[in-house]
């Protein structure tokens, strides 16, 4: 049996960030990375504008880490500051203006531009139905694999163990406490277990009697090379419900809705069907209409009823939840990891995590997603 202070179940970007920050405080950490999570197939957006101001704050705390990755973490996360653009129609112009004000309070540069002004900066797109464009010059995207690996590598440098290909099969429960985890290669005893297992989390919690309202869904993307658009931003088009970003030097990656809900994350992924998604995004990028798809990716994610992650302790002692961030977790991972590590090391509650506590589901598990924009 291995003994640790903390076992982190899940070696995606959230688990890796938690492990890095814990190891930096001298805490003995073992990471169980089963190796088939959603992080490697993330679109890797690093942007701040959200429907919920709490999500915006976490992303704002994380942005400087992506910008200064080599100094703050080490290695290279592949961050590219392309800029971020949110396209809105007239109904959501005032909402976008509110987001600009929220960013300004946090000291983050953002502007609300007319479509014609933005079109001069980003030619090659169509702007039918767009009334305004919110622009974040510092935002962009990063490489999800490189980001996660550099966090894990640095955690190992600081004394953590990373067990690649090791799946947590169950929690070790003794009385009213979780005392560790069981894997195919044996038990790991720990005072705290962090569940950062995304879509696998609810099943692991079953032995504790805690029910987290998590549903699963499959998300996807496709990429087309050789499009040749100059200076594409990471873009969310809230008017038609899609996103796209640069792919390499001359390509574009775009969203592919999968419409698969409630499946098992252990189910092998089927093909990513791109026809409808390409037709949709071609309304903005006409050059995509007749291009062959270069690459696709998809992953199972988990969602809470209100669209927010669950962060904090729940149920028996010894278990800490870091579940349900869905696709929004990547951009906030540095801030989440730092805050969770602070709580686990005894520094007291991290106020930025208060909106994400499990207790919010104690009365009504059917809270709607808090959405101020049409699609985002």
SVG drawing of the C-alpha trace seen along z (x, -y; Angstrom):
<svg xmlns="http://www.w3.org/2000/svg" viewBox="-36 -51 48 56">
<polyline fill="none" stroke="black" stroke-width="0.4" points="0.0,0.0 1.2,-3.5 0.6,-6.3 0.1,-10.0 -1.2,-13.1 -3.5,-13.7 -4.5,-11.4 -5.7,-13.3 -8.0,-11.0 -7.8,-12.4 -4.8,-13.6 -6.5,-16.1 -5.8,-19.8 -7.8,-20.4 -6.2,-17.5 -2.7,-18.4 -3.1,-22.0 -4.3,-20.9 -1.3,-18.5 1.2,-21.1 0.0,-23.6 -0.2,-21.0 3.3,-19.7 4.6,-23.3 3.5,-23.5 5.5,-20.3 2.4,-18.1 2.9,-14.4 0.7,-13.9 -0.1,-10.9 -1.9,-11.5 -3.8,-8.7 -4.1,-9.5 -6.2,-6.9 -5.3,-8.6 -8.6,-8.8 -10.0,-12.0 -11.4,-15.0 -8.5,-17.5 -6.4,-16.3 -9.4,-16.9 -10.2,-20.3 -10.3,-23.3 -8.0,-25.1 -9.7,-28.5 -8.2,-31.0 -10.8,-33.8 -12.6,-35.7 -16.1,-36.7 -18.7,-34.5 -22.4,-34.6 -21.5,-34.3 -19.3,-36.9 -17.9,-34.3 -16.6,-32.3 -15.1,-35.5 -13.2,-36.1 -11.6,-32.6 -10.6,-33.0 -9.1,-36.5 -7.1,-35.0 -5.8,-32.3 -4.9,-34.5 -1.6,-35.9 -0.5,-32.3 -1.0,-31.4 0.8,-34.5 3.8,-33.9 3.8,-30.1 7.5,-29.6 8.1,-31.7 5.1,-30.6 5.0,-26.9 7.8,-26.0 7.9,-24.5 5.6,-25.7 1.8,-25.6 1.6,-26.7 -0.3,-29.9 -1.0,-32.1 -2.5,-35.6 -4.5,-35.8 -7.2,-37.8 -10.8,-36.8 -13.9,-38.1 -17.6,-37.6 -20.1,-38.3 -23.5,-39.4 -26.7,-40.7 -28.6,-43.8 -30.5,-42.0 -27.3,-41.3 -25.3,-44.5 -26.1,-45.9 -25.1,-42.5 -21.7,-42.7 -21.3,-46.2 -21.8,-45.0 -19.2,-42.3 -16.7,-45.0 -17.4,-46.9 -16.8,-43.8 -13.5,-43.2 -12.5,-46.8 -13.1,-46.5 -10.6,-43.6 -8.0,-45.6 -8.5,-43.6 -8.5,-45.4 -11.7,-44.9 -13.5,-46.9 -16.9,-46.8 -16.5,-47.5 -18.9,-48.0 -18.8,-45.2 -17.3,-47.5 -14.4,-48.5 -13.7,-44.9 -13.9,-43.8 -11.1,-46.1 -8.9,-44.2 -10.2,-40.8 -11.0,-40.5 -12.2,-37.3 -15.2,-36.9 -18.9,-37.7 -20.8,-39.8 -24.4,-39.3 -26.6,-39.7 -23.7,-41.0 -24.4,-44.2 -21.3,-44.4 -18.1,-42.6 -16.6,-42.3 -12.8,-42.1 -10.3,-40.9 -6.8,-41.6 -4.9,-39.5 -6.9,-36.3 -6.3,-33.4 -5.7,-29.6 -3.2,-27.1 -2.2,-23.6 -4.2,-21.4 -1.7,-18.5 1.3,-20.6 -0.4,-22.6 -1.4,-19.5 2.0,-17.7 4.0,-20.7 1.9,-20.9 2.4,-17.2 6.1,-17.4 6.6,-20.3 4.6,-18.5 6.9,-15.6 9.9,-17.9 8.4,-19.1 8.0,-15.6 4.6,-14.4 4.1,-10.9 2.2,-10.6 0.8,-7.1 0.0,-7.2 -2.5,-4.7 -3.8,-4.1 -7.5,-4.3 -9.2,-4.8 -11.7,-1.9 -13.3,-2.8 -12.9,-4.8 -11.7,-3.3 -14.4,-4.1 -14.0,-3.5 -16.8,-4.5 -17.7,-8.0 -14.5,-8.9 -12.8,-8.2 -9.3,-6.9 -7.9,-6.4 -8.5,-4.8 -8.3,-1.4 -6.7,-0.9 -5.9,2.2 -2.4,2.2 -3.4,1.8 -4.7,-0.7 -3.3,-4.2 -4.0,-5.5 -4.5,-9.2 -6.0,-11.7 -7.7,-13.5 -8.9,-12.3 -9.6,-14.8 -12.0,-13.7 -11.1,-15.4 -12.4,-12.6 -14.9,-14.5 -17.6,-12.2 -16.4,-9.3 -16.9,-11.2 -20.5,-10.4 -19.9,-6.6 -16.9,-6.8 -19.0,-8.7 -21.7,-6.1 -20.0,-4.2 -20.2,-7.3 -23.9,-7.9 -23.3,-11.3 -25.2,-12.0 -23.8,-14.8 -26.3,-15.8 -24.0,-15.2 -25.0,-14.4 -22.8,-13.4 -22.5,-14.7 -20.1,-14.3 -18.6,-17.4 -16.5,-17.7 -14.6,-19.8 -13.2,-19.7 -10.2,-21.4 -9.6,-22.5 -6.1,-23.3 -5.1,-25.7 -7.9,-28.3 -5.4,-31.1 -7.3,-33.7 -5.1,-36.4 -5.1,-36.8 -8.2,-34.9 -9.2,-35.5 -10.5,-32.8 -14.2,-33.6 -17.5,-32.7 -20.4,-33.6 -23.4,-34.1 -25.7,-34.9 -25.6,-31.5 -24.1,-29.3 -20.7,-28.3 -17.0,-29.0 -13.8,-28.9 -10.1,-29.6 -6.8,-29.3 -5.5,-25.8 -1.7,-25.9 -0.6,-28.7 -3.2,-28.5 -6.1,-26.5 -9.3,-26.9 -10.7,-24.7 -14.5,-24.9 -17.2,-23.5 -19.1,-20.4 -22.3,-19.8 -22.6,-16.1 -26.1,-15.9 -25.1,-12.9 -26.3,-13.1 -26.5,-10.6 -24.0,-8.1 -21.2,-6.3 -17.8,-7.9 -16.4,-4.4 -18.3,-4.1 -16.0,-4.2 -16.4,-7.4 -18.1,-7.2 -17.4,-9.4 -17.5,-13.2 -20.0,-14.2 -19.1,-17.6 -21.5,-18.5 -24.0,-20.6 -21.3,-22.3 -19.2,-23.2 -22.3,-24.7 -23.0,-26.7 -19.5,-28.1 -19.2,-28.8 -21.8,-31.6 -18.9,-33.4 -15.9,-31.9 -17.0,-31.2 -13.6,-29.7 -14.5,-26.7 -17.4,-25.6 -15.5,-23.6 -12.5,-22.5 -11.9,-18.9 -11.7,-18.3 -8.1,-17.7 -8.7,-16.5 -11.5,-15.9 -11.7,-15.4 -14.4,-14.5 -14.7,-13.8 -17.2,-13.0 -17.8,-15.8 -19.9,-16.1 -22.4,-18.9 -24.3,-20.1 -27.8,-21.4 -26.6,-25.0 -23.6,-24.6 -21.0,-25.3 -18.4,-22.9 -18.7,-21.5 -15.6,-22.5 -15.2,-21.7 -15.8,-19.0 -19.0,-17.0 -20.4,-14.0 -18.0,-12.0 -14.7,-13.4 -11.6,-13.0 -13.2,-13.6 -12.9,-16.9 -14.9,-17.4 -13.5,-19.0 -16.1,-17.8 -18.3,-19.1 -16.3,-22.0 -17.2,-20.8 -15.4,-22.6 -15.0,-25.7 -12.5,-24.2 -9.4,-24.6 -9.2,-28.3 -9.8,-28.5 -7.5,-25.6 -4.6,-27.6 -6.9,-29.5 -8.9,-26.4 -5.7,-24.5 -4.3,-27.3 -7.5,-27.8 -8.2,-24.1 -4.6,-23.5 -4.9,-26.4 -8.1,-24.9 -6.5,-21.4 -3.4,-22.8 -5.4,-24.5 -5.2,-28.1 -9.0,-28.4 -11.8,-28.8 -11.0,-30.4 -13.7,-32.9 -13.5,-32.6 -14.8,-29.1 -17.9,-29.9 -20.3,-30.0 -19.3,-26.4 -20.0,-24.6 -22.0,-21.3 -24.4,-22.8 -26.2,-24.8 -27.9,-21.5 -29.2,-20.6 -32.6,-22.2 -33.2,-22.0 -31.1,-19.9 -32.8,-21.4 -31.4,-24.9 -31.2,-26.2 -28.0,-27.2 -27.3,-30.8 -27.0,-32.3 -27.0,-35.9 -26.1,-35.4 -28.1,-33.6 -25.8,-30.5 -22.8,-31.0"/>
</svg>
